Amino acid sequence: MSAVQSPSRPHVETLVREVLYRQLGRSSGAAGPTLRVNSSARHMHISPENLAVLFGKGAELTVHKWLYQDGQFAAQQTVALVGPRKRIIPNLRILGPCRNFTQIELAITDAIQLGIDVPVRMSGDIEGTPGGYVIGPHGMLEMKNGIIRAARHVHMSPSEAAYYRVKHLDRITLKVVAPACITRFDDLIVRIDPSFKLEVHIDTDEANACDLEHATKVELLKQ
């Protein structure tokens, strides 16, 4: 008779939090999970194969700064992005670790600077998107596609999703209260994974529009 494998401690903790959130509900006055809202500056995700093209065979990403999500970091490596009108965005930061695809995420003002029309897409949905030339210290990469404006989204663990009563790929609203304005961003895409910590990602244009730097309150509202 085979032994039954016990669930891991993180899995048990996630289940307990999920049950507690469901039982307490939002009407109980219990403190909810801490919400973090971050501005995501233009950046590049890269595959190992394309990293070798730009930085040489055997190149690896090195940590410049750890990001809020566990295991994610801004790398020391940067590149230059060249648009169709030979306009350049220098010092484009690569984020690590490497992925199985290459993608560049820009804000609208970045796209205007390059002279390209960038569609709003979820990360990884790059079919039919514009491309460009990327220049690194070792070589140049021609991207046939992969330049997007990332759809605003929120990372959640299953227990945090239970608190907000949402499912993966649901939509939710972000409310930002700042001294000069109150701003709502509808249709944030909910992304749920046991490894995620509660964090909203908006781009730099959106962060400037709502004066995120001086915000006094941020909250998520079910649509």
FIPA-821969 format. One line per 2 residues: number of its first residue (from 1); their letters; for each residue x, y, z of N, C-alpha, C. Coordinates in Angstrom, 1 decimal. Example, Ala and Ser with C-alpha at 12.3 -4.5 7.8 and 13.67 -1.06 7.14 Angstrom:
// FIPA-821969
1 = as = 13.2,-5.7,7.8,12.3,-4.5,7.8,13.2,-3.3,7.8  12.8,-2.2,7.1,13.7,-1.1,7.1,12.9,0.0,7.9
//
This chain:
// FIPA-821969
1 = ms = 0.8,-1.2,0.0,0.0,0.0,0.0,0.9,1.2,0.0  0.6,2.1,-0.9,1.5,3.3,-1.0,1.1,4.4,0.0
3 = av = 2.1,5.1,0.5,1.9,6.1,1.5,1.2,7.3,0.9  0.4,8.0,1.7,-0.3,9.2,1.2,0.6,10.4,1.5
5 = qs = 0.9,11.2,0.5,1.7,12.4,0.7,1.0,13.5,1.3  1.6,14.0,2.4,1.0,15.1,3.1,1.1,16.4,2.3
7 = ps = 0.1,17.3,2.4,0.2,18.6,1.7,1.3,19.5,2.3  1.9,20.3,1.5,3.0,21.1,2.0,2.5,22.2,2.9
9 = rp = 3.4,22.8,3.7,3.0,23.8,4.6,2.4,25.1,3.9  3.1,25.6,2.8,2.5,26.7,2.1,1.1,26.5,1.5
11 = hv = 0.9,25.2,1.0,-0.4,24.9,0.5,-1.5,24.9,1.6  -1.1,24.4,2.8,-2.1,24.4,3.9,-2.4,25.8,4.3
13 = et = -1.3,26.7,4.4,-1.5,28.1,4.8,-2.4,28.8,3.8  -2.3,28.5,2.5,-3.1,29.1,1.5,-4.6,28.7,1.7
15 = lv = -4.8,27.4,1.9,-6.2,26.9,2.1,-6.8,27.6,3.3  -6.0,27.7,4.4,-6.6,28.3,5.7,-6.9,29.7,5.5
17 = re = -6.1,30.5,4.8,-6.4,31.9,4.5,-7.6,32.0,3.7  -7.7,31.2,2.7,-8.9,31.2,1.8,-10.2,31.0,2.5
19 = vl = -10.2,30.0,3.4,-11.4,29.7,4.2,-11.7,30.9,5.1  -10.7,31.5,5.8,-10.9,32.6,6.7,-11.5,33.8,6.0
21 = yr = -10.9,34.1,4.8,-11.4,35.3,4.0,-12.9,35.0,3.7  -13.2,33.8,3.3,-14.6,33.6,2.9,-15.6,33.7,4.1
23 = ql = -15.1,33.2,5.3,-15.9,33.3,6.5,-16.1,34.7,7.0  -15.0,35.4,7.0,-15.0,36.8,7.6,-15.8,37.7,6.7
25 = gr = -15.5,37.6,5.4,-16.1,38.5,4.4,-15.6,40.0,4.6  -16.1,40.9,3.7,-15.6,42.2,3.8,-16.4,43.1,4.8
27 = ss = -17.6,42.6,5.2,-18.5,43.3,6.1,-18.1,43.2,7.5  -17.2,42.3,7.8,-16.8,42.1,9.2,-15.9,43.2,9.8
29 = ga = -15.3,44.0,8.9,-14.4,45.0,9.3,-13.0,44.5,9.4  -12.8,43.2,9.2,-11.4,42.6,9.3,-10.5,43.2,8.2
31 = ag = -9.3,43.5,8.6,-8.3,44.1,7.6,-8.1,43.1,6.5  -8.1,43.6,5.3,-7.9,42.8,4.1,-6.4,42.7,3.8
33 = pt = -6.0,42.0,2.7,-4.6,41.9,2.4,-4.1,43.3,1.9  -2.8,43.5,2.2,-2.2,44.8,1.8,-2.0,44.9,0.3
35 = lr = -2.5,46.0,-0.3,-2.5,46.2,-1.7,-1.3,47.0,-2.1  -0.5,46.6,-3.0,0.6,47.4,-3.5,0.4,47.7,-5.0
37 = vn = 0.6,49.0,-5.4,0.4,49.4,-6.7,1.7,49.9,-7.2  2.2,49.4,-8.3,3.5,49.8,-8.8,3.4,50.2,-10.3
39 = ss = 4.3,51.2,-10.6,4.4,51.7,-12.0,5.4,50.8,-12.7  5.0,50.2,-13.8,5.9,49.4,-14.6,6.5,50.2,-15.7
41 = ar = 7.8,50.5,-15.6,8.5,51.3,-16.6,8.7,50.4,-17.8  9.0,51.0,-19.0,9.3,50.2,-20.2,10.4,49.2,-19.9
43 = hm = 10.3,48.0,-20.5,11.3,47.0,-20.2,11.2,45.9,-21.2  12.1,44.9,-21.1,12.2,43.8,-22.1,12.2,42.5,-21.3
45 = hi = 11.5,41.5,-21.8,11.6,40.1,-21.4,12.3,39.4,-22.5  13.2,38.5,-22.2,14.0,37.9,-23.2,14.2,36.4,-23.0
47 = sp = 14.3,35.7,-24.2,14.6,34.3,-24.2,16.1,34.0,-24.1  16.5,32.9,-23.6,18.0,32.6,-23.6,18.6,32.7,-24.9
49 = en = 17.9,32.2,-26.0,18.5,32.3,-27.3,18.8,33.7,-27.8  17.8,34.6,-27.5,18.0,36.0,-27.9,19.0,36.7,-27.0
51 = la = 19.1,36.3,-25.7,20.1,36.9,-24.8,21.5,36.6,-25.4  21.7,35.4,-25.9,23.0,35.0,-26.5,23.3,35.9,-27.7
53 = vl = 22.3,36.2,-28.5,22.5,37.1,-29.7,23.0,38.4,-29.3  22.4,39.0,-28.3,22.7,40.4,-27.9,23.9,40.5,-27.0
55 = fg = 24.2,39.5,-26.1,25.2,39.6,-25.2,26.3,38.5,-25.3  26.2,37.6,-26.2,27.2,36.6,-26.4,26.8,35.3,-25.9
57 = kg = 27.4,34.2,-26.5,27.1,32.9,-26.0,27.5,32.7,-24.6  26.6,32.0,-23.9,26.8,31.8,-22.4,26.4,32.9,-21.5
59 = ae = 25.9,34.0,-22.1,25.6,35.2,-21.2,24.4,34.8,-20.3  24.4,35.4,-19.1,23.4,35.2,-18.1,23.0,36.6,-17.6
61 = lt = 21.7,36.7,-17.2,21.2,38.0,-16.6,21.7,38.1,-15.2  22.2,39.2,-14.8,22.6,39.5,-13.4,21.7,40.5,-12.8
63 = vh = 21.6,40.4,-11.5,20.6,41.2,-10.7,21.1,42.6,-10.5  20.2,43.6,-10.9,20.4,45.0,-10.6,19.6,45.4,-9.4
65 = kw = 18.3,44.9,-9.4,17.4,45.2,-8.3,16.3,44.1,-8.3  16.0,43.6,-7.1,14.9,42.6,-7.0,13.6,43.3,-7.0
67 = ly = 12.6,42.7,-7.6,11.3,43.3,-7.7,10.4,42.7,-6.7  9.1,43.2,-6.6,8.2,42.8,-5.5,7.8,41.3,-5.6
69 = qd = 7.6,40.8,-6.8,7.2,39.4,-7.0,8.4,38.5,-6.8  8.3,37.5,-6.0,9.4,36.6,-5.7,10.1,36.1,-6.9
71 = gq = 11.4,36.2,-6.9,12.2,35.6,-8.0,12.3,36.5,-9.2  11.6,37.7,-9.3,11.7,38.6,-10.4,12.7,39.7,-10.1
73 = fa = 13.4,40.1,-11.1,14.4,41.2,-10.9,14.6,42.0,-12.2  15.0,43.3,-11.9,15.5,44.1,-13.0,17.0,43.8,-13.2
75 = aq = 17.4,43.4,-14.4,18.8,43.0,-14.6,19.7,44.2,-14.9  21.0,43.9,-14.7,22.0,45.0,-15.0,22.0,45.2,-16.5
77 = qt = 21.7,44.3,-17.3,21.8,44.4,-18.7,20.7,45.3,-19.3  21.1,46.2,-20.2,20.2,47.1,-20.9,20.5,47.0,-22.4
79 = va = 19.6,47.4,-23.2,19.7,47.4,-24.7,19.2,48.7,-25.3  19.4,48.9,-26.6,18.8,50.0,-27.3,17.7,49.5,-28.2
81 = lv = 16.6,50.1,-28.3,15.5,49.7,-29.1,15.3,50.7,-30.3  15.4,50.3,-31.5,15.3,51.1,-32.7,14.0,50.9,-33.4
83 = gp = 13.2,52.0,-33.6,11.9,51.9,-34.2,12.0,52.1,-35.7  10.9,52.0,-36.5,10.9,52.0,-37.9,11.4,53.3,-38.5
85 = rk = 11.3,54.4,-37.8,11.8,55.7,-38.2,13.2,56.0,-37.7  13.9,55.0,-37.3,15.3,55.1,-36.8,15.4,55.9,-35.5
87 = ri = 14.2,56.0,-34.8,14.2,56.7,-33.5,14.6,55.6,-32.5  15.3,56.0,-31.5,15.9,55.1,-30.5,15.5,55.3,-29.1
89 = ip = 15.2,54.3,-28.4,15.1,54.3,-26.9,16.3,53.6,-26.4  17.2,54.4,-25.7,18.4,53.7,-25.2,18.1,53.2,-23.8
91 = nl = 19.1,52.4,-23.3,19.0,51.9,-21.9,17.7,51.3,-21.5  17.2,50.4,-22.4,16.0,49.7,-22.1,16.3,48.5,-21.2
93 = ri = 15.8,48.5,-20.0,16.1,47.5,-19.0,15.5,46.1,-19.3  16.3,45.1,-19.2,15.8,43.7,-19.3,15.4,43.2,-17.9
95 = lg = 14.3,42.5,-17.8,13.8,41.9,-16.6,14.1,40.4,-16.6  14.5,39.9,-15.5,14.8,38.5,-15.4,13.8,37.8,-14.4
97 = pc = 13.9,36.5,-14.4,14.7,35.6,-15.2,14.3,35.5,-16.7  15.1,34.8,-17.5,14.7,34.6,-18.9,13.4,33.9,-19.0
99 = rn = 12.7,34.1,-20.1,11.4,33.5,-20.4,11.6,32.7,-21.7  10.5,32.0,-22.1,10.6,31.2,-23.3,10.1,32.1,-24.6
101 = ft = 10.0,33.4,-24.4,9.7,34.3,-25.5,10.3,35.6,-25.2  10.4,36.4,-26.3,11.0,37.8,-26.1,9.9,38.8,-26.4
103 = qi = 9.8,39.8,-25.5,8.7,40.8,-25.5,9.2,42.1,-25.0  8.7,43.2,-25.5,9.0,44.5,-25.0,7.7,45.2,-24.7
105 = el = 7.7,45.8,-23.5,6.5,46.5,-23.0,6.8,48.0,-22.9  6.0,48.8,-23.6,6.1,50.2,-23.6,4.9,50.9,-23.1
107 = ai = 5.0,52.2,-22.8,3.8,53.0,-22.6,3.5,53.8,-23.9  2.4,54.5,-23.9,2.0,55.2,-25.1,3.0,56.2,-25.6
109 = td = 3.5,57.0,-24.6,4.5,58.0,-24.9,5.8,57.4,-25.5  6.2,56.2,-25.1,7.3,55.5,-25.6,7.1,55.1,-27.1
111 = ai = 5.8,54.6,-27.3,5.5,54.2,-28.7,5.5,55.4,-29.6  4.9,56.5,-29.2,4.9,57.8,-30.0,6.4,58.2,-30.3
113 = ql = 7.2,58.1,-29.3,8.6,58.4,-29.5,9.3,57.6,-30.6  8.9,56.3,-30.7,9.4,55.4,-31.7,8.7,55.5,-33.0
115 = gi = 7.5,56.0,-33.0,6.7,56.1,-34.2,6.0,54.9,-34.6  5.6,54.1,-33.6,4.8,52.9,-33.9,3.5,52.8,-33.1
117 = dv = 2.6,52.1,-33.7,1.3,51.9,-33.0,1.3,50.6,-32.2  1.3,50.7,-30.9,1.4,49.6,-30.0,0.1,49.1,-29.5
119 = pv = -0.3,47.9,-29.7,-1.6,47.4,-29.2,-1.5,47.0,-27.7  -2.6,47.1,-27.0,-2.7,46.7,-25.6,-2.9,45.1,-25.6
121 = rm = -2.0,44.4,-24.9,-2.1,43.0,-24.9,-1.7,42.4,-23.5  -2.2,41.3,-23.2,-1.7,40.5,-22.1,-0.3,40.0,-22.4
123 = sg = 0.6,39.9,-21.4,1.9,39.4,-21.5,1.9,38.1,-22.2  2.7,37.9,-23.3,2.8,36.7,-24.0,1.9,36.6,-25.2
125 = di = 1.0,37.5,-25.4,0.1,37.6,-26.5,0.7,38.5,-27.5  1.6,38.0,-28.3,2.4,38.9,-29.2,2.1,38.6,-30.7
127 = eg = 1.2,37.7,-31.0,0.9,37.5,-32.4,0.3,38.7,-33.1  0.9,39.1,-34.2,0.4,40.3,-34.9,0.8,41.6,-34.4
129 = tp = 1.7,41.7,-33.4,2.2,42.9,-32.9,3.4,43.4,-33.6  3.7,44.7,-33.5,4.9,45.3,-34.2,6.2,44.8,-33.6
131 = gg = 7.2,44.9,-34.4,8.6,44.6,-34.0,9.5,45.7,-34.1  10.8,45.4,-34.0,11.8,46.5,-34.1,13.2,45.8,-34.0
133 = yv = 14.2,46.7,-34.0,15.6,46.2,-33.9,16.1,46.5,-32.5  16.7,45.5,-31.9,17.3,45.6,-30.6,18.8,45.5,-30.7
135 = ig = 19.5,46.4,-30.1,21.0,46.4,-30.2,21.6,46.2,-28.8  22.4,45.2,-28.7,23.2,44.9,-27.5,24.6,45.0,-27.7
137 = ph = 25.5,44.8,-26.7,26.9,45.0,-26.9,27.6,43.9,-27.8  26.9,42.8,-28.0,27.5,41.7,-28.8,26.9,41.6,-30.2
139 = gm = 25.6,42.1,-30.4,25.0,41.9,-31.7,23.6,42.6,-31.7  22.9,42.4,-32.9,21.6,43.0,-33.1,20.6,41.9,-33.3
141 = le = 19.4,42.2,-32.7,18.3,41.3,-32.9,17.2,41.9,-33.6  16.7,41.3,-34.7,15.5,41.8,-35.4,14.3,41.1,-34.9
143 = mk = 13.4,41.8,-34.2,12.2,41.3,-33.6,11.1,41.5,-34.7  10.5,40.4,-35.1,9.4,40.4,-36.1,8.1,40.9,-35.5
145 = ng = 8.0,40.6,-34.2,6.8,41.1,-33.4,7.3,41.1,-31.9  6.3,41.4,-31.0,6.6,41.3,-29.6,6.6,42.6,-28.9
147 = ii = 6.3,43.8,-29.5,6.3,45.0,-28.8,4.8,45.3,-28.5  4.5,45.5,-27.2,3.1,45.7,-26.8,3.1,46.8,-25.7
149 = ra = 1.8,47.2,-25.5,1.5,48.0,-24.2,0.8,47.0,-23.3  1.4,46.6,-22.2,0.8,45.6,-21.3,-0.5,46.0,-20.7
151 = ar = -1.5,45.2,-20.9,-2.8,45.4,-20.2,-2.6,45.6,-18.7  -3.2,46.6,-18.2,-3.1,46.7,-16.7,-3.7,45.5,-16.0
153 = hv = -3.0,45.1,-14.9,-3.4,43.8,-14.3,-3.1,43.8,-12.8  -3.6,42.8,-12.1,-3.3,42.7,-10.7,-2.9,41.2,-10.5
155 = hm = -1.8,41.0,-9.8,-1.3,39.7,-9.3,-2.0,39.4,-8.0  -2.5,38.1,-7.9,-3.1,37.7,-6.6,-2.8,36.2,-6.3
157 = sp = -2.7,35.9,-5.0,-2.7,34.5,-4.6,-4.1,34.0,-4.6  -4.3,32.7,-4.5,-5.7,32.2,-4.4,-6.4,32.7,-3.2
159 = se = -5.8,32.9,-2.1,-6.4,33.4,-0.9,-6.9,34.8,-1.0  -6.0,35.6,-1.7,-6.4,37.0,-2.0,-7.5,37.1,-3.0
161 = aa = -7.5,36.2,-3.9,-8.7,36.2,-4.9,-10.0,35.8,-4.2  -9.9,34.9,-3.2,-11.0,34.6,-2.4,-11.6,35.8,-1.6
163 = yy = -10.7,36.6,-1.1,-11.1,37.8,-0.4,-11.8,38.8,-1.3  -11.3,39.0,-2.5,-12.0,39.9,-3.4,-13.1,39.2,-4.2
165 = rv = -13.2,37.9,-4.1,-14.3,37.1,-4.7,-14.2,37.2,-6.3  -13.0,37.0,-6.8,-12.7,37.0,-8.2,-12.1,35.7,-8.6
167 = kh = -12.1,35.4,-9.9,-11.5,34.3,-10.5,-10.4,34.8,-11.5  -9.6,33.8,-11.9,-8.5,34.1,-12.8,-9.1,34.7,-14.1
169 = ld = -8.5,35.8,-14.6,-8.9,36.5,-15.8,-10.2,37.3,-15.6  -10.8,37.4,-14.4,-11.9,38.3,-14.2,-11.4,39.8,-14.3
171 = ri = -12.3,40.7,-14.3,-11.9,42.1,-14.3,-12.3,42.8,-13.0  -11.4,43.7,-12.6,-11.6,44.4,-11.3,-11.2,45.9,-11.5
173 = tl = -11.7,46.8,-10.6,-11.4,48.2,-10.8,-10.4,48.7,-9.7  -9.4,49.5,-10.1,-8.5,50.1,-9.2,-8.9,51.6,-9.0
175 = kv = -9.0,52.0,-7.7,-9.3,53.3,-7.3,-8.1,53.9,-6.6  -7.6,55.1,-7.2,-6.4,55.7,-6.6,-6.9,57.1,-6.1
177 = va = -6.6,57.4,-4.9,-7.0,58.7,-4.3,-5.7,59.5,-4.0  -5.6,60.6,-4.7,-4.4,61.5,-4.6,-4.9,62.9,-4.2
179 = pa = -4.0,63.8,-3.7,-4.5,65.1,-3.3,-5.2,65.9,-4.5  -4.7,65.7,-5.7,-5.2,66.5,-6.8,-6.4,65.8,-7.5
181 = ci = -6.6,64.5,-7.3,-7.6,63.8,-8.1,-7.9,62.5,-7.5  -9.1,62.0,-7.9,-9.4,60.6,-7.6,-9.6,59.9,-9.0
183 = tr = -8.9,58.8,-9.2,-8.9,58.2,-10.5,-9.3,56.7,-10.4  -10.1,56.3,-11.4,-10.5,54.8,-11.4,-10.0,54.2,-12.7
185 = fd = -9.4,53.1,-12.6,-8.9,52.3,-13.7,-9.8,51.0,-13.8  -10.7,50.9,-14.7,-11.5,49.8,-14.9,-10.8,48.7,-15.7
187 = dl = -11.3,47.5,-15.6,-10.9,46.4,-16.4,-9.4,45.9,-16.1  -9.0,46.0,-14.9,-7.7,45.4,-14.6,-8.0,43.9,-14.7
189 = iv = -7.0,43.2,-15.3,-7.1,41.7,-15.5,-6.6,41.1,-14.2  -7.4,40.2,-13.7,-7.0,39.4,-12.5,-6.1,38.2,-12.9
191 = ri = -4.9,38.1,-12.4,-4.0,37.0,-12.6,-3.7,36.3,-11.3  -4.1,35.0,-11.2,-4.0,34.3,-9.9,-3.0,33.2,-10.1
193 = dp = -2.1,33.1,-9.0,-1.1,32.0,-9.0,-0.7,31.9,-7.5  -0.5,30.7,-7.0,0.0,30.5,-5.6,1.3,31.2,-5.3
195 = sf = 2.1,31.5,-6.3,3.4,32.2,-6.1,3.2,33.7,-6.0  2.1,34.3,-6.4,1.9,35.7,-6.5,1.7,36.4,-5.2
197 = kl = 2.1,37.6,-5.1,1.8,38.5,-4.0,0.9,39.6,-4.6  0.0,40.2,-3.8,-1.0,41.1,-4.2,-0.3,42.4,-4.7
199 = ev = -0.4,42.6,-6.0,0.3,43.8,-6.6,-0.4,44.2,-7.9  -0.7,45.5,-8.1,-1.2,46.0,-9.4,-0.1,46.5,-10.2
201 = hi = -0.1,46.3,-11.5,0.9,46.9,-12.4,0.2,47.8,-13.4  0.5,49.1,-13.4,0.1,50.0,-14.4,1.3,50.6,-15.0
203 = dt = 1.2,51.2,-16.2,2.4,51.7,-16.8,2.7,53.1,-16.4  3.8,53.7,-16.8,4.2,55.0,-16.3,3.2,56.1,-16.7
205 = de = 2.6,56.1,-17.9,1.6,57.1,-18.3,0.4,57.0,-17.3  0.0,55.8,-17.0,-1.2,55.7,-16.1,-0.8,56.2,-14.7
207 = an = 0.4,55.9,-14.3,0.8,56.3,-12.9,0.9,57.8,-12.8  1.4,58.4,-13.9,1.5,59.9,-13.9,0.1,60.5,-13.9
209 = ac = -0.8,59.9,-14.7,-2.2,60.4,-14.8,-2.9,60.5,-13.5  -2.7,59.4,-12.6,-3.4,59.4,-11.4,-2.6,59.9,-10.2
211 = dl = -1.4,60.5,-10.5,-0.5,61.0,-9.5,-0.2,59.9,-8.4  0.2,58.7,-8.9,0.4,57.6,-8.0,1.5,57.9,-6.9
213 = eh = 2.5,58.7,-7.3,3.5,59.0,-6.3,3.0,59.6,-5.0  1.9,60.4,-5.2,1.4,61.1,-4.0,0.1,60.6,-3.5
215 = at = -0.3,59.3,-4.0,-1.5,58.7,-3.6,-1.6,58.5,-2.1  -2.8,58.8,-1.5,-3.0,58.6,-0.1,-3.8,57.3,0.2
217 = kv = -4.5,56.7,-0.9,-5.2,55.5,-0.7,-5.4,54.8,-2.1  -5.2,53.5,-2.0,-5.5,52.7,-3.2,-6.4,51.5,-2.8
219 = el = -7.3,51.2,-3.6,-8.2,50.0,-3.3,-8.7,49.4,-4.6  -9.1,48.1,-4.4,-9.7,47.4,-5.5,-11.2,47.2,-5.3
221 = lk = -11.9,47.5,-6.4,-13.4,47.4,-6.3,-13.9,46.4,-7.3  -14.8,45.5,-6.9,-15.3,44.5,-7.8,-16.3,45.2,-8.8
223 = q = -16.1,44.9,-10.1,-16.9,45.5,-11.1,-18.3,44.9,-11.1
//
